[in-house]
Amino acid sequence: MSFRGNSNFSGIPTSHQGYKHQGSRSNGASGVSLKTFVLEELDKLSSKVDDLTDHPFVQKLKPYVPAISRFFIVATFYEDSCRILSQWSDQVFYLWNYRRLPYFFVVLFLVSVVIAMFVGATMLVLRKRLVIATGTLCACIVLQGFVYGLYGASFVLRNISVIGGLLIALSDSIVQSKTTFGMLPELHNKDGKTKGFVLLAGRLLLVVLFMTFTISKNWLTVVLTILGTICISVGFKTKLASILLGLILSFYNITVNNYWFYNSSKRDLLKYEYFQNLSIIGGLLLVVATGAGELSIDEKKKIY
């Protein structure tokens, strides 16, 4: 988001019809059996995950998961605020001399962004005025991208995924009313639909990062990441897919973005990616806690 300085400032014979038809039927049967086998294995694995989440120790932690997830989501905003303040002269120098922006605008912009990110992140963690907090943080992401000139694909996709995490946090705050006039259950809940749409948008944006994440990774990571991304997008086995992607991203975040081993400008970039990934991990963790929402295959399976 803010400037990360460096030295340059800157993916059988077919003549007999009888045999031919038998082969077609055989392939169809094997295709169906393979599909059934895969779905059964996914159900077994998903059941094991559910059993694990029902463990007494996990149940004790469950009430704190949403708060931890929200803190992870906004961690990058706290880090960016502290970075701007600790490297104030570098930030001003870059925007003033390299971006050719007026000095007064640069100072006003940086002060406004620091305050907005810190206040917005704190409001989101405390679940206060979440619509305002989410809008403020999203605006900070977009404005910083324009002002700092961060137009690279990696920066843009990461920021989109962070916005997805913010939307998921927002959807978690939408409380669905359960009753209407006469204490009868409401079949078409307006709040529920709103929450479903917001959560769907959040899920789709959250996994955008993984479009570039699979580059230069081993084939197993690529396959698992693609499958997990598709599952989260359509809301199929969402809890299992979120845990899978969260573990993969956490592993690479610790082993690749280990900024604490560096003291140069590379440290700044690795630190930026580390905290942005942490925000996305927080979004995935919140999906595990809240579920996929109404607009998902998982929810439709409950109905039918």
C-alpha positions in Angstrom: 0.0 0.0 0.0 2.5 2.7 1.1 5.8 3.1 -0.6 8.3 0.2 -0.2 11.6 1.8 -1.1 14.4 0.3 -3.0 17.5 1.5 -4.8 15.5 2.4 -7.9 12.5 3.6 -6.1 10.2 2.1 -7.9 1.3 -19.8 -15.1 -10.3 -51.3 -29.5 -11.1 -51.6 -33.3 -14.1 -49.4 -34.2 -15.2 -51.4 -37.2 -17.8 -53.3 -35.1 -20.5 -51.1 -33.8 -21.2 -53.5 -30.9 -17.7 -53.0 -29.5 -18.0 -49.2 -30.0 -21.2 -48.9 -28.0 -19.9 -51.2 -25.3 -16.8 -48.9 -24.9 -19.0 -45.8 -24.6 -21.1 -47.4 -21.9 -18.0 -48.5 -20.1 -16.4 -45.1 -20.2 -19.6 -43.5 -19.0 -19.9 -45.9 -16.1 -16.3 -45.4 -15.1 -16.8 -41.6 -15.2 -19.8 -41.8 -12.9 -18.0 -44.1 -10.5 -15.0 -41.8 -10.4 -17.2 -38.8 -9.7 -19.0 -40.7 -7.0 -15.7 -41.9 -5.5 -14.2 -38.4 -5.4 -17.4 -36.9 -3.8 -17.4 -39.7 -1.2 -13.8 -39.1 -0.3 -14.4 -35.4 0.0 -17.4 -36.1 2.3 -15.2 -38.3 4.5 -12.4 -35.7 4.6 -15.0 -33.0 5.3 -16.5 -35.1 8.1 -13.0 -35.5 9.7 -12.6 -31.7 9.6 -16.0 -31.2 11.2 -15.0 -33.7 13.9 -11.8 -31.8 14.5 -13.6 -28.5 14.8 -16.0 -30.2 17.3 -13.1 -31.1 19.6 -13.5 -29.6 23.1 -10.3 -27.6 22.9 -11.4 -26.1 19.5 -14.8 -25.4 21.0 -13.2 -23.3 23.7 -11.3 -21.3 21.2 -14.3 -20.9 18.8 -15.8 -17.8 20.5 -12.5 -15.9 19.9 -12.0 -16.9 16.3 -14.1 -14.1 14.7 -12.1 -11.5 16.8 -8.8 -13.0 15.9 -9.8 -13.2 12.2 -10.8 -9.5 12.1 -7.5 -8.6 13.7 -5.6 -10.6 11.1 -7.7 -8.9 8.3 -6.7 -5.4 9.5 -3.2 -6.2 10.5 -1.8 -4.9 7.2 -3.4 -1.5 7.9 -1.8 -1.2 11.4 1.5 -2.2 9.9 1.2 0.3 7.0 0.3 3.1 9.4 3.3 2.4 11.6 5.5 2.3 8.6 4.4 5.6 7.2 5.1 7.3 10.6 8.4 5.5 11.2 9.7 6.4 7.7 7.9 9.7 7.3 10.8 11.4 5.4 11.1 8.6 2.9 7.4 8.6 2.2 7.3 12.4 1.7 10.4 12.3 -0.4 9.1 9.6 -2.8 5.7 11.3 -3.3 7.1 14.8 -3.6 10.1 14.1 -5.8 9.3 11.0 -7.7 5.5 11.2 -8.0 5.8 15.0 -8.5 2.9 15.7 -6.1 2.6 19.1 -4.3 4.3 19.1 -0.9 1.1 20.3 1.0 -1.0 17.6 -0.7 1.6 14.9 0.2 1.6 15.8 3.9 -2.2 16.1 4.1 -2.6 12.8 2.3 -0.2 10.9 4.5 -1.7 12.3 7.7 -5.2 11.5 6.5 -4.4 8.0 5.4 -2.6 7.1 8.7 -5.6 8.3 10.8 -8.1 6.7 8.5 -6.4 3.3 8.5 -5.8 3.2 12.2 -9.3 4.4 13.2 -11.0 2.2 10.5 -9.0 -0.9 11.5 -9.8 -0.4 15.2 -13.5 0.1 14.5 -13.6 -3.1 12.5 -11.9 -5.1 15.3 -14.3 -3.7 17.8 -17.3 -4.2 15.4 -18.3 -0.5 15.6 -19.8 1.3 12.6 -18.6 -1.5 10.4 -20.1 -0.1 7.1 -18.2 3.1 7.7 -15.0 1.2 8.8 -15.1 -1.1 5.8 -15.7 1.8 3.3 -12.9 3.8 4.9 -10.4 1.0 4.6 -11.4 0.1 1.1 -11.0 3.8 0.1 -7.5 3.9 1.7 -6.5 0.8 -0.5 -7.8 2.4 -3.7 -6.4 5.9 -3.0 -3.0 4.6 -2.0 -2.8 2.6 -5.2 -3.4 5.7 -7.3 -1.3 8.1 -5.3 1.7 5.7 -5.0 1.3 4.4 -8.6 1.0 0.8 -7.6 -0.4 -0.6 -10.8 1.5 -4.0 -10.9 -0.6 -7.1 -11.2 0.7 -8.5 -7.9 -0.1 -5.4 -6.0 -3.6 -5.0 -7.5 -4.6 -8.6 -6.9 -3.4 -8.6 -3.4 -5.3 -5.4 -2.6 -8.5 -6.9 -4.2 -8.1 -10.0 -1.9 -7.7 -7.7 1.1 -11.0 -5.9 0.1 -12.6 -9.4 -0.1 -11.5 -10.1 3.5 -13.0 -6.7 4.6 -16.3 -7.7 2.9 -16.3 -11.0 4.7 -15.8 -9.2 8.0 -18.7 -6.9 7.1 -21.0 -9.8 6.3 -20.2 -11.3 9.6 -21.7 -8.3 11.3 -25.0 -8.4 9.4 -27.5 -10.0 11.9 -30.4 -11.8 10.3 -33.7 -11.3 11.9 -35.4 -14.6 12.6 -39.1 -13.6 13.1 -41.7 -11.2 11.6 -45.2 -10.2 12.5 -46.9 -12.7 14.8 -43.5 -14.3 15.7 -43.7 -16.3 12.5 -40.4 -17.3 10.8 -39.5 -15.1 7.8 -38.9 -17.2 4.7 -37.3 -14.4 2.6 -35.1 -12.5 4.9 -33.8 -9.2 3.5 -30.8 -9.2 5.9 -30.0 -12.7 5.0 -30.0 -12.0 1.3 -27.8 -8.9 1.9 -25.4 -11.0 4.0 -25.4 -13.7 1.3 -24.5 -11.2 -1.5 -21.8 -9.5 0.6 -20.3 -12.8 1.6 -20.3 -14.1 -1.9 -18.6 -10.9 -3.2 -16.1 -11.3 -0.3 -15.4 -15.0 -1.2 -14.8 -14.2 -4.9 -12.5 -11.3 -4.2 -10.6 -13.1 -1.4 -9.3 -15.8 -3.7 -8.2 -13.5 -6.4 -4.7 -13.5 -4.9 -4.3 -17.2 -5.8 -4.3 -16.3 -9.5 -0.7 -15.3 -9.1 0.2 -17.3 -6.0 0.5 -20.6 -8.0 3.2 -19.2 -10.3 6.5 -21.0 -9.7 5.0 -23.3 -7.1 5.2 -27.1 -7.3 2.4 -29.0 -9.1 0.8 -30.4 -6.0 0.4 -26.9 -4.5 -0.9 -25.6 -7.9 -3.6 -28.4 -8.0 -4.7 -28.0 -4.4 -4.8 -24.2 -4.7 -6.9 -24.3 -7.9 -9.3 -26.8 -6.4 -9.6 -24.8 -3.2 -10.1 -21.6 -5.0 -12.9 -23.1 -7.1 -14.6 -24.6 -4.0 -14.6 -21.3 -2.1 -15.9 -19.4 -5.1 -18.9 -21.6 -5.6 -19.3 -22.4 -1.9 -18.7 -26.1 -2.1 -17.0 -27.8 0.9 -16.1 -24.3 1.9 -14.8 -25.0 5.4 -12.5 -27.7 4.1 -11.3 -25.5 1.2 -10.7 -22.5 3.5 -8.6 -24.5 5.9 -6.6 -26.0 3.0 -5.8 -22.6 1.4 -5.2 -21.1 4.8 -2.6 -23.7 5.7 -0.9 -23.4 2.3 -0.7 -19.6 2.5 0.5 -19.8 6.1 3.3 -22.2 5.2 4.5 -20.0 2.3 4.0 -16.9 4.4 6.4 -18.1 7.1 8.9 -19.8 4.8 9.1 -17.3 2.0 8.0 -13.9 3.5 10.3 -14.3 6.5 11.1 -10.6 6.6 12.7 -10.8 10.1 15.8 -12.3 8.5 16.5 -9.3 6.4 17.7 -5.8 7.1 17.6 -4.2 3.6 14.9 -2.8 1.4 13.9 -6.4 0.6 12.7 -6.6 4.2 10.1 -3.9 3.5 8.6 -5.7 0.5 8.6 -9.1 2.3 6.9 -7.4 5.3 4.3 -5.9 3.1 3.5 -9.3 1.5 3.6 -11.0 4.9 0.9 -8.8 6.4 -1.2 -8.7 3.3 -1.2 -12.5 3.3 -2.1 -12.4 7.0 -5.1 -10.4 6.1 -6.2 -13.0 3.5 -5.6 -15.8 6.1 -7.9 -13.9 8.5 -10.6 -13.8 5.8 -10.2 -17.5 5.2 -10.4 -18.2 8.9 -13.6 -16.1 9.2 -15.1 -18.1 6.3 -14.4 -21.2 8.4 -16.2 -19.7 11.3 -19.2 -18.2 9.5 -19.7 -20.6 6.6 -20.3 -19.9 2.9 -23.6 -18.1 3.3 -26.9 -18.5 1.5 -25.5 -18.1 -2.0 -23.5 -21.3 -2.0 -23.7 -25.0 -3.0 -23.2 -26.0 0.7 -26.4 -24.0 1.7 -28.4 -25.4 -1.2 -27.5 -29.0 -0.2 -29.0 -28.3 3.2 -32.3 -27.3 1.6 -32.5 -30.1 -1.0 
